[in-house]
Amino acid sequence: MNQTAVPTALRHPTAVIHPRADVHPTASIGAYAVVGEHVRIGAETIVGPHVVIEGWTEIGVGNEIYSGASIGAAPQDLKYGGEPSRVVIGNYNVIREYVTINRATVTDGEDATILGDNNLLMAYVHIGHNCVLGDRVIITNTVSLAGHVHIESKARIGGMVGVHQFVHIGRLAMVGGMARVDRDIPPYTLVEGHPARVRGFNWIGLERSGISESEDPTSFKLLKQAYRLLYRSGGRPLEQSLKELQNLESNPHVEHLYHFLSASVGDKKRRGPTPPVRKRAAHD
């Protein structure tokens, strides 16, 4: 599809759309927006004023992209050599003002920065090269993700958080505002601090997702047991706690927690798991 197929009512006359860009007829392109040659934009996506979408960028259905966002620019990575790497964005995401999403550096077979479905990126969020976000992630204002960060579905990240490269943030984790995240954040946990430390499980987030004492008592009970094994074990080595965690009753949430932590410990590319907050001694 070329730009002449886009209805005039849905394309502002000041928008610059490359003739070879693939823009769905129901996508809306705002004033002074720029859409590059290799860009694909799906049905009913709204591109606000002064948005720049470039590179090999694919955007799905029903997304809302607010003014000043930059999507698909070259990665801020000195290793990048101009390869045709990608940004892939799913459906029904909200990308607020001045968000930046960089395309990938081609490395180890990875060639895309990926955003799933139904995510909310608030103003001034930066998504670095090769990042992968799942679904229903909420990232608050002025958060910066370095390269190769992975965030699992339904995670929540507070404002002004910095996330180190190669960090993984687990499902339903919650990161408090202004935290310095330099290690993996286990699923279901609540972390905060500088550097970030595990403060507990994200019980409110779990309850909102149907994992509560009333709605899913088995998962709720087993996750409480898992939390005690991992973070209330008196300084026992994590590897030992993981062996005991493996012996708990089979449950998909506990299994996910186990596999996440095992990979965090065993994969040399990973940063290792965030430790719990240190309890103050009585004489401190």
C-alpha positions in Angstrom: 0.0 0.0 0.0 1.3 3.5 -0.7 0.4 6.9 0.8 -2.1 7.8 -2.0 -4.4 5.0 -0.7 -4.7 6.7 2.7 -8.0 8.7 3.0 -7.3 12.4 3.2 -9.5 12.7 6.3 -7.1 10.4 8.2 -3.9 12.0 7.0 -2.9 15.5 7.9 -1.7 17.5 4.8 1.6 18.3 6.6 2.4 14.7 7.3 5.3 13.2 5.3 4.7 9.6 4.4 7.1 7.8 2.1 5.5 6.5 -1.1 6.6 2.9 -0.2 5.4 3.0 3.4 2.6 0.5 4.1 0.0 2.5 5.9 -3.4 0.9 6.4 -6.3 3.0 5.1 -7.9 3.3 8.6 -4.6 4.4 10.3 -4.5 8.1 11.2 -1.4 10.2 10.7 -1.1 13.5 12.5 0.4 16.9 11.6 4.1 17.0 10.8 4.5 13.3 11.4 7.1 11.5 9.4 6.7 7.9 8.3 9.7 6.2 6.6 10.1 3.9 3.6 10.2 0.6 5.4 7.4 1.3 7.9 4.2 -0.7 8.2 1.3 0.6 10.2 -1.8 -1.5 11.0 -5.5 -0.7 11.0 -6.9 2.0 13.3 -3.5 3.0 14.7 -3.4 6.7 15.6 -0.1 8.5 15.0 0.0 11.9 16.7 1.6 15.1 15.5 5.4 15.4 15.2 5.9 11.6 15.6 8.8 10.1 13.7 8.6 6.5 12.6 11.6 5.2 10.7 13.7 2.2 10.0 12.2 -1.3 9.5 9.3 -0.8 11.9 6.1 -2.8 12.1 3.2 -1.5 14.1 0.0 -3.5 14.6 -3.6 -2.7 15.1 -5.3 0.0 17.3 -2.2 1.6 18.8 -2.1 5.2 20.0 1.2 7.0 19.5 1.2 10.5 21.1 3.1 13.6 20.0 6.8 13.7 19.6 7.5 10.0 19.9 10.4 8.5 18.0 10.1 4.9 16.9 12.7 2.9 14.9 15.7 5.2 15.1 19.1 3.6 15.0 20.3 2.1 18.2 22.5 4.1 20.5 25.2 1.4 20.3 28.7 1.9 19.0 28.6 -1.7 17.6 25.8 -0.9 15.3 26.9 -0.9 11.6 23.8 0.2 9.8 22.2 -3.3 9.4 18.5 -3.5 8.6 17.3 -4.3 12.1 13.7 -3.9 13.3 11.2 -2.6 15.8 8.1 -4.8 16.1 5.1 -3.4 18.0 1.9 -5.4 18.6 -1.7 -4.3 19.1 -3.5 -1.8 21.3 -0.5 -0.2 22.9 -0.5 3.3 24.2 2.8 5.2 23.6 2.7 8.6 25.2 4.6 11.8 24.5 8.3 11.7 23.6 8.7 8.0 24.1 11.8 6.7 22.2 12.0 3.1 20.9 15.2 2.2 19.2 15.6 -0.6 16.7 17.9 -3.5 17.4 21.6 -4.1 17.0 22.0 -7.4 15.1 23.7 -9.8 17.5 23.5 -13.5 18.2 20.5 -13.9 15.9 18.5 -11.1 17.5 17.4 -8.4 15.1 14.4 -6.8 16.7 13.2 -4.6 19.5 9.8 -6.1 20.4 6.8 -4.7 22.2 3.8 -7.0 22.7 0.1 -6.0 23.2 -1.9 -3.7 25.5 1.2 -2.0 27.0 1.3 1.5 28.4 4.5 3.5 28.0 4.1 6.9 29.7 5.9 10.1 28.7 9.6 10.2 28.1 10.2 6.4 28.4 13.2 5.1 26.5 13.2 1.5 25.2 16.8 0.6 24.2 17.9 -1.7 21.4 17.0 -5.4 21.5 14.6 -4.9 24.4 11.6 -7.3 24.6 8.4 -6.4 26.4 5.5 -8.8 26.9 1.8 -7.8 27.3 0.1 -5.4 29.6 3.3 -3.9 31.0 3.0 -0.5 32.5 6.1 1.8 32.5 5.8 5.1 34.2 7.3 8.5 33.1 11.0 8.9 32.4 12.0 5.3 32.8 15.1 4.3 30.8 15.7 0.7 29.6 19.3 -0.1 28.4 19.8 -2.6 25.6 18.7 -6.2 25.8 16.3 -5.7 28.7 13.5 -8.3 28.8 10.2 -7.5 30.7 7.6 -10.2 31.2 3.9 -9.6 31.0 2.0 -7.5 33.6 5.1 -6.1 35.2 4.9 -2.5 36.6 7.8 0.0 36.7 7.6 3.2 38.7 8.8 6.6 37.6 12.4 7.6 36.9 13.8 4.0 37.1 17.0 3.1 35.4 17.4 -0.5 34.2 20.8 -1.9 33.4 21.5 -3.7 30.1 20.6 -7.5 29.9 18.4 -7.3 33.0 15.2 -9.4 33.0 12.1 -8.3 34.9 9.7 -11.1 35.8 6.0 -11.5 35.4 3.8 -9.4 37.7 6.9 -7.8 39.3 6.6 -4.2 40.6 9.5 -1.8 40.7 9.2 1.2 42.9 10.0 4.7 41.6 13.6 5.9 41.3 15.0 2.4 41.8 18.3 1.5 40.3 17.8 -1.9 38.7 21.1 -3.6 38.0 20.1 -7.3 38.5 17.2 -9.5 37.4 13.8 -8.9 39.2 12.2 -12.2 40.0 8.5 -12.7 39.0 5.8 -11.7 41.5 8.2 -9.6 43.7 8.1 -6.0 44.9 11.4 -4.2 44.7 12.7 -0.7 45.4 15.9 1.1 46.4 19.2 2.3 45.1 20.3 -0.4 44.3 17.0 -2.2 44.1 16.3 -4.9 46.7 13.4 -7.3 47.1 11.0 -6.0 49.7 8.3 -8.7 49.4 5.9 -10.3 47.0 3.6 -8.1 44.9 0.5 -9.4 46.7 -1.7 -6.6 45.4 -0.7 -7.2 41.8 -1.2 -11.0 42.3 -4.7 -10.4 43.7 -5.7 -8.2 40.8 -4.6 -11.0 38.5 -6.8 -13.5 40.2 -4.0 -15.1 42.4 -5.5 -14.6 45.8 -6.5 -16.6 48.9 -10.1 -16.5 47.8 -9.8 -17.0 44.0 -6.8 -19.3 43.7 -5.9 -20.5 47.2 -3.5 -23.2 46.0 -1.3 -20.8 44.0 -1.5 -18.2 46.8 -0.4 -20.7 49.4 2.4 -22.2 47.3 3.7 -18.7 46.4 3.8 -17.8 50.1 5.8 -20.9 50.8 8.1 -20.0 47.9 8.7 -16.5 49.3 9.6 -17.9 52.7 12.1 -20.4 51.1 13.7 -17.7 49.0 13.7 -14.6 51.2 13.0 -15.7 54.8 15.5 -18.5 55.1 18.2 -16.9 57.2 20.8 -16.2 54.6 20.7 -19.7 53.1 22.4 -19.9 49.6 19.9 -19.3 46.8 21.0 -22.6 45.1 19.9 -24.5 48.1 16.6 -22.6 48.3 16.0 -23.4 44.6 16.4 -27.1 45.3 13.7 -26.9 48.0 11.6 -24.8 45.7 11.7 -27.5 43.1 10.2 -30.0 45.7 7.1 -27.9 46.2 3.8 -29.1 44.8 3.5 -28.7 41.1 2.1 -25.3 40.2 2.6 -23.1 37.0 3.4 -19.9 39.0 5.9 -21.6 41.2 7.4 -23.4 38.2 7.8 -20.1 36.4 9.5 -18.5 39.4 11.9 -21.5 39.7 12.8 -21.5 36.0 13.3 -17.7 36.0 15.7 -17.8 39.0 17.5 -20.8 37.7 18.2 -19.1 34.4 19.2 -15.9 36.2 21.8 -17.8 38.2 23.0 -20.1 35.4 23.1 -17.9 32.3 26.3 -16.0 32.0 24.6 -13.3 30.0 22.1 -12.6 32.8 22.8 -10.3 35.7 21.9 -12.6 38.5 18.8 -12.1 40.8 18.2 -9.1 42.9 18.8 -10.0 46.6 16.4 -9.2 49.5 16.8 -6.1 51.6 19.2 -6.6 54.4 17.6 -6.8 57.8 19.1 -4.3 60.3 20.7 -5.9 63.3 19.4 -5.1 66.7 22.5 -2.9 67.5 22.4 -1.0 64.2 
